[in-house]
Amino acid sequence: MGNKKCNSDCRRCIQYTPQEVTHPEGLDAVLVHKWFGIPILMLVLFCVFSLTFALGAYPQRWIENGILWIEASLRGVLADGWFASMVIDGIIEGVGTVLSFLPNIIILFFFLSVLEESGFMDRAAYVMDELMHRIGLHGRSFVPMLIGFGCNVPAIAAARSIKSPKDRLLTMLMIPYMSCSARLPVYMLFVSVFFKKYQALVMMGIYAVGVLLAIAFAFVMKHTPYFRKGDEEGDVESLSPLRVPDWAGMRPKIFDRTKDYLQKITNVILAATVIIWALEYFPADRTRNGLDKEESYLASIGKAADPVMSPLGFDWRMNVCLLTGLPAKEAIVSTIGILYHTDDGEELAEALRADGTFTPAACISFLLFVLLYFPCVATIGSLWREAGWKWALFSVAYSILLAWTVSFIAYHAASL
């Protein structure tokens, strides 16, 4: 047992010697090819998203059935009233809706870890090096962006490896536009309901929009006086060798990311769920114990934002969902589960289709807003620590403005 642990620790500590890729050979000759490299990168990401949906569908259904069983059991035990409503309609439905996407999250974490451990991430940075240089950044900036697909917080920390201070700062400001795993449940919910035939393509499109807008943002910022002159880094000249992914190296990444996701569910999401339920249930006399949501405090908050958000195709419920997504994007899904009071994923899908508010145009607008607006509190906190409070606040203000503008254009274009 001791030898196994020693070998595992040694494998995790091995430092691979970079290999020169001036004249790539073997598999690298294809992976980093001038014309084939980017299409291969896109194909790999397409396969990752397709498998995430396909493999995650079965365990997701098992979790939903388990939640249904828990709800049925509690309804037979708890007397009708506010407490039963809070537990069943609030906590179980809200947290359960987010928890049902856990298999998809774990599958995505697994594939991201495979790409990192195999050395594919280095190839992605090499392939993107020329494009990144055209906007004034180094190819290595693309690696923190890819890590941001898992979580923006460690991605911001990974940007420390960039030598140029201004390039490092600009990379950190780009990372919030990468679709982290917290946004994935929101995407999966709406994509599976409204774009069932093209799930993988739509998911790739959302991720691609984030990357392209981040690149456009960097290009614009590079032409501002502050970022115009900076320390230039050379090209990506070396790569770690391709290798078979080692479970010993992958396991802590998958475990830690899953642990963080579950911790969000058990603290941030749980607290947000209870608050949303209370705002929807009260005042109990006007809402008839939560039956008439239009008379709730929650509806009043959502309707107050209508003058600003209605041009995007949003109603008060969508406004509320975006508000609850500020601490953690997963809370958007739990809020939807509470607002529609459905017992499983299929009923929620039917409710969203029949609602009339979530038209395809409004859905596209909503998904883009979720992609671009205010990142989670943890991301802003990391950016605050790494870059200072001024840049953190700049990121918040700019992301909200960009999200509103892009969603406005998308909604009206899709409505034509």
MOLINMO-V254884 format. One record per pair of residues at least 24 apart in sequence whose ideal C-beta (glycine too) atoms are under 10 Angstrom apart, sorted by sequence separation. I is the first residue (numbers start at 1). J is the second residue. If there is no record, write none. Layout:
BEGIN
i = (I:I)
j = (J:J)
END
This chain:
BEGIN
i = (68:138:144:151:152:179:183:293:296:375:67:71:121:137:138:152:155:298:374:67:70:120:121:138:141:145:148:152:298:372:373:374:116:137:140:141:144:148:151:152:153:179:183:372:373:67:68:136:140:143:144:147:148:150:152:179:371:372:373:67:137:138:141:142:145:148:149:151:152:178:179:372:373:374:66:67:116:136:137:138:141:144:145:148:149:150:151:152:179:180:372:373:115:116:136:137:140:141:144:147:148:149:150:151:152:179:369:371:372:373:64:67:142:145:146:148:149:177:178:179:371:372:63:64:66:67:137:138:141:145:147:148:177:178:369:370:372:373:66:112:115:116:136:137:141:144:149:150:176:177:332:368:369:372:373:64:65:112:132:135:149:177:368:369:371:372:63:64:174:177:178:371:63:112:113:137:174:177:280:298:302:369:370:62:63:111:112:176:177:317:332:365:368:369:60:61:63:112:132:135:174:175:177:318:365:368:369:60:63:109:174:177:280:298:299:315:317:318:367:368:59:60:62:108:109:173:174:176:177:279:298:315:316:317:329:365:366:368:369:60:61:108:109:174:315:329:365:368:369:59:60:171:174:296:314:315:364:365:367:368:56:59:60:170:173:174:276:313:314:318:322:325:329:365:366:56:58:59:105:173:276:279:293:313:318:321:325:329:331:362:365:366:56:57:293:313:329:330:364:365:56:57:59:170:171:174:276:293:315:318:322:326:329:364:365:55:56:59:170:173:276:290:293:313:314:318:321:322:325:326:328:362:363:365:55:56:275:312:313:321:325:326:327:328:361:362:364:365:56:291:312:313:325:326:327:328:361:364:365:52:53:55:56:167:170:272:273:290:313:314:318:322:323:325:326:327:361:363:364:52:55:56:169:170:272:313:314:322:359:361:362:52:54:272:312:313:361:362:52:53:173:272:311:312:326:360:361:52:55:166:167:269:272:276:280:314:359:360:361:51:52:55:166:170:271:272:275:309:312:313:359:51:52:169:170:271:277:281:312:52:149:169:269:272:273:276:277:280:48:49:51:52:268:269:272:276:279:280:48:51:166:167:170:267:268:271:272:275:309:149:166:169:267:269:270:273:276:277:280:48:49:148:149:166:168:268:269:272:273:276:277:48:148:166:167:168:264:265:268:272:276:47:48:166:167:264:269:270:273:274:145:146:165:166:167:264:265:269:273:45:48:145:148:164:165:167:264:265:269:272:44:48:164:261:264:163:164:112:142:145:162:163:164:261:265:45:145:163:326:44:162:163:109:108:141:142:41:141:106:44:105:108:181:185:104:105:141:181:184:137:182:41:44:45:105:135:181:182:40:44:101:104:105:135:181:104:134:135:137:322:41:135:136:137:182:40:41:101:102:104:105:128:132:135:136:181:40:98:101:104:131:135:100:101:134:135:136:137:37:38:41:99:101:132:135:136:182:37:40:41:98:101:128:135:136:31:39:97:98:100:101:134:135:31:37:38:100:32:37:38:137:28:31:32:36:37:136:312:31:32:37:38:97:136:141:312:30:31:32:34:37:38:137:140:143:311:312:314:28:32:33:136:138:139:142:312:313:28:31:32:137:138:139:309:312:313:27:31:34:136:137:138:139:140:308:311:312:32:138:139:311:312:313:314:28:138:139:309:312:313:24:133:154:309:312:313:19:133:311:312:21:41:45:48:133:311:313:21:24:133:154:313:16:19:132:133:150:154:18:45:132:150:21:41:129:130:151:16:129:130:151:154:129:150:153:128:129:268:126:127:151:268:126:150:151:268:125:126:126:264:123:126:122:125:264:122:123:122:123:121:122:260:121:122:123:119:122:119:118:119:120:119:118:119:118:119:120:117:118:119:117:118:60:117:118:116:117:114:115:117:114:117:52:56:60:113:117:118:116:117:113:116:49:53:57:110:186:52:113:114:117:113:116:49:53:112:113:49:53:113:114:186:110:113:114:109:112:113:49:112:113:183:187:190:110:111:182:186:189:190:109:110:113:185:186:189:54:109:112:184:185:186:188:53:54:108:109:182:183:184:185:186:187:190:52:53:107:109:110:182:183:185:186:189:52:106:109:110:181:182:185:189:50:51:106:108:109:180:181:182:183:184:185:49:50:53:179:182:183:186:49:50:52:106:182:185:48:49:105:106:109:193:47:49:50:105:192:196:46:49:50:45:46:48:49:106:193:194:213:48:102:105:189:193:46:49:105:188:192:193:45:46:49:193:194:206:209:210:213:214:45:102:189:190:193:194:205:209:213:101:102:189:193:206:210:42:45:99:190:202:205:206:209:210:45:98:99:102:189:209:194:203:206:207:193:194:195:202:206:42:98:99:194:98:99:190:194:195:96:194:195:95:99:190:193:194:94:95:98:97:98:191:195:190:194:95:98:190:94:95:98:94:97:190:191:95:96:190:221:91:94:95:189:91:94:95:90:93:94:186:187:190:92:186:217:91:94:217:90:91:94:187:90:93:183:186:187:90:186:217:90:91:216:86:87:90:183:86:89:90:179:182:183:88:213:87:90:213:86:89:90:179:85:86:89:179:183:178:179:182:183:213:177:182:82:85:86:176:177:180:82:85:176:180:182:176:178:182:209:176:177:180:82:85:176:180:82:90:175:176:89:209:82:81:176:32:85:86:175:176:85:176:32:82:172:175:176:31:81:82:175:80:172:173:28:31:172:22:28:21:28:169:172:173:21:22:24:27:172:21:22:26:20:21:169:170:18:19:20:21:168:169:173:177:18:19:20:156:168:169:172:173:176:18:19:172:175:176:17:18:19:170:173:174:18:19:153:156:165:169:173:176:177:16:17:18:19:152:153:156:172:176:16:17:152:155:15:16:105:151:153:156:157:173:177:152:153:156:160:173:177:16:148:151:152:153:155:156:159:151:152:153:154:157:159:14:101:153:156:157:94:98:152:153:156:99:148:151:152:156:14:98:101:97:98:100:12:98:99:11:14:95:97:98:99:11:12:13:95:97:98:11:12:94:97:98:100:8:10:11:95:96:97:8:9:12:94:95:97:98:8:12:94:97:7:8:93:94:96:97:94:95:5:8:91:93:94:95:97:4:90:93:94:100:101:92:93:94:97:100:93:90:91:93:96:97:89:90:93:96:97:100:89:93:96:93:90:92:93:97:89:88:88:93:85:67:72:71:71:68:67:68:67:67:64:65:68:64:63:64:63:64:61:64:61:64:60:61:57)
j = (92:162:168:175:176:203:207:317:320:399:92:96:146:162:163:177:180:323:399:93:96:146:147:164:167:171:174:178:324:398:399:400:143:164:167:168:171:175:178:179:180:206:210:399:400:95:96:164:168:171:172:175:176:178:180:207:399:400:401:96:166:167:170:171:174:177:178:180:181:207:208:401:402:403:96:97:146:166:167:168:171:174:175:178:179:180:181:182:209:210:402:403:146:147:167:168:171:172:175:178:179:180:181:182:183:210:400:402:403:404:96:99:174:177:178:180:181:209:210:211:403:404:96:97:99:100:170:171:174:178:180:181:210:211:402:403:405:406:100:146:149:150:170:171:175:178:183:184:210:211:366:402:403:406:407:99:100:147:167:170:184:212:403:404:406:407:99:100:210:213:214:407:100:149:150:174:211:214:317:335:339:406:407:100:101:149:150:214:215:355:370:403:406:407:99:100:102:151:171:174:213:214:216:357:404:407:408:100:103:149:214:217:320:338:339:355:357:358:407:408:100:101:103:149:150:214:215:217:218:320:339:356:357:358:370:406:407:409:410:102:103:150:151:216:357:371:407:410:411:102:103:214:217:339:357:358:407:408:410:411:100:103:104:214:217:218:320:357:358:362:366:369:373:409:410:101:103:104:150:218:321:324:338:358:363:366:370:374:376:407:410:411:102:103:339:359:375:376:410:411:103:104:106:217:218:221:323:340:362:365:369:373:376:411:412:103:104:107:218:221:324:338:341:361:362:366:369:370:373:374:376:410:411:413:104:105:324:361:362:370:374:375:376:377:410:411:413:414:106:341:362:363:375:376:377:378:411:414:415:103:104:106:107:218:221:323:324:341:364:365:369:373:374:376:377:378:412:414:415:104:107:108:221:222:324:365:366:374:411:413:414:105:107:325:365:366:414:415:106:107:227:326:365:366:380:414:415:107:110:221:222:324:327:331:335:369:414:415:416:107:108:111:222:226:327:328:331:365:368:369:415:108:109:226:227:328:334:338:369:110:207:227:327:330:331:334:335:338:107:108:110:111:327:328:331:335:338:339:108:111:226:227:230:327:328:331:332:335:369:210:227:230:328:330:331:334:337:338:341:110:111:210:211:228:230:330:331:334:335:338:339:111:211:229:230:231:327:328:331:335:339:111:112:230:231:328:333:334:337:338:210:211:230:231:232:329:330:334:338:111:114:211:214:230:231:233:330:331:335:338:111:115:231:328:331:231:232:181:211:214:231:232:233:330:334:115:215:233:396:115:233:234:181:181:214:215:115:215:181:120:181:184:257:261:181:182:218:258:261:215:260:120:123:124:184:214:260:261:120:124:181:184:185:215:261:185:215:216:218:403:123:217:218:219:264:123:124:184:185:187:188:211:215:218:219:264:124:182:185:188:215:219:185:186:219:220:221:222:123:124:127:185:187:218:221:222:268:124:127:128:185:188:215:222:223:119:127:185:186:188:189:222:223:120:126:127:189:122:127:128:227:119:122:123:127:128:227:403:123:124:129:130:189:228:233:404:123:124:125:127:130:131:230:233:236:404:405:407:122:126:127:230:232:233:236:406:407:123:126:127:232:233:234:404:407:408:123:127:130:232:233:234:235:236:404:407:408:129:235:236:408:409:410:411:126:236:237:407:410:411:123:232:253:408:411:412:119:233:411:412:122:142:146:149:234:412:414:123:126:235:256:415:119:122:235:236:253:257:122:149:236:254:126:146:234:235:256:122:235:236:257:260:236:257:260:236:237:376:235:236:260:377:236:260:261:378:236:237:238:376:236:239:236:239:378:238:239:239:240:239:240:378:240:241:242:239:242:240:240:241:242:242:242:243:243:244:245:243:244:245:244:245:188:245:246:245:246:244:245:247:245:248:184:188:192:245:249:250:249:250:247:250:184:188:192:245:321:188:249:250:253:250:253:187:191:250:251:188:192:252:253:325:250:253:254:250:253:254:191:254:255:325:329:332:253:254:325:329:332:333:253:254:257:329:330:333:199:254:257:329:330:331:333:199:200:254:255:328:329:330:331:332:333:336:199:200:254:256:257:329:330:332:333:336:200:254:257:258:329:330:333:337:199:200:255:257:258:329:330:331:332:333:334:199:200:203:329:332:333:336:200:201:203:257:333:336:200:201:257:258:261:345:200:202:203:258:345:349:200:203:204:200:201:203:204:261:348:349:368:204:258:261:345:349:203:206:262:345:349:350:203:204:207:351:352:364:367:368:371:372:204:261:348:349:352:353:364:368:372:261:262:349:353:367:371:204:207:261:352:364:367:368:371:372:208:261:262:265:352:372:358:367:370:371:358:359:360:367:371:208:264:265:360:265:266:358:362:363:265:363:364:265:269:360:363:364:265:266:269:269:270:363:367:363:367:269:272:364:269:270:273:270:273:366:367:272:273:367:398:269:272:273:367:270:273:274:270:273:274:366:367:370:273:367:398:273:276:399:273:274:277:370:274:277:367:370:371:275:371:402:276:277:402:273:274:277:370:274:277:278:367:370:371:277:402:277:280:403:277:280:281:370:277:278:281:371:375:371:372:375:376:406:371:376:277:280:281:371:372:375:278:281:372:376:378:373:375:379:406:374:375:378:281:284:375:379:282:290:375:376:290:410:284:284:379:236:289:290:379:380:290:382:239:289:379:382:383:239:289:290:383:289:382:383:239:242:383:235:241:235:242:383:386:387:236:237:239:242:387:237:238:242:237:238:386:387:236:237:238:239:386:387:391:395:237:238:239:375:387:388:391:392:395:238:239:392:395:396:238:239:240:391:394:395:240:241:375:378:387:391:395:398:399:239:240:241:242:375:376:379:395:399:240:241:376:379:240:241:330:376:378:381:382:398:402:378:379:382:386:399:403:243:375:378:379:380:382:383:386:379:380:381:382:385:387:243:330:382:385:386:324:328:382:383:386:330:379:382:383:387:246:330:333:330:331:333:246:332:333:246:249:330:332:333:334:247:248:249:331:333:334:248:249:331:334:335:337:246:248:249:333:334:335:247:248:251:333:334:336:337:248:252:334:337:248:249:334:335:337:338:336:337:248:251:334:336:337:338:340:248:334:337:338:344:345:337:338:339:342:345:339:337:338:340:343:344:337:338:341:344:345:348:338:342:345:343:341:343:344:348:341:341:343:348:341:337:343:343:344:343:343:344:344:345:343:344:347:344:344:345:345:346:344:347:345:348:345:346:345)
END
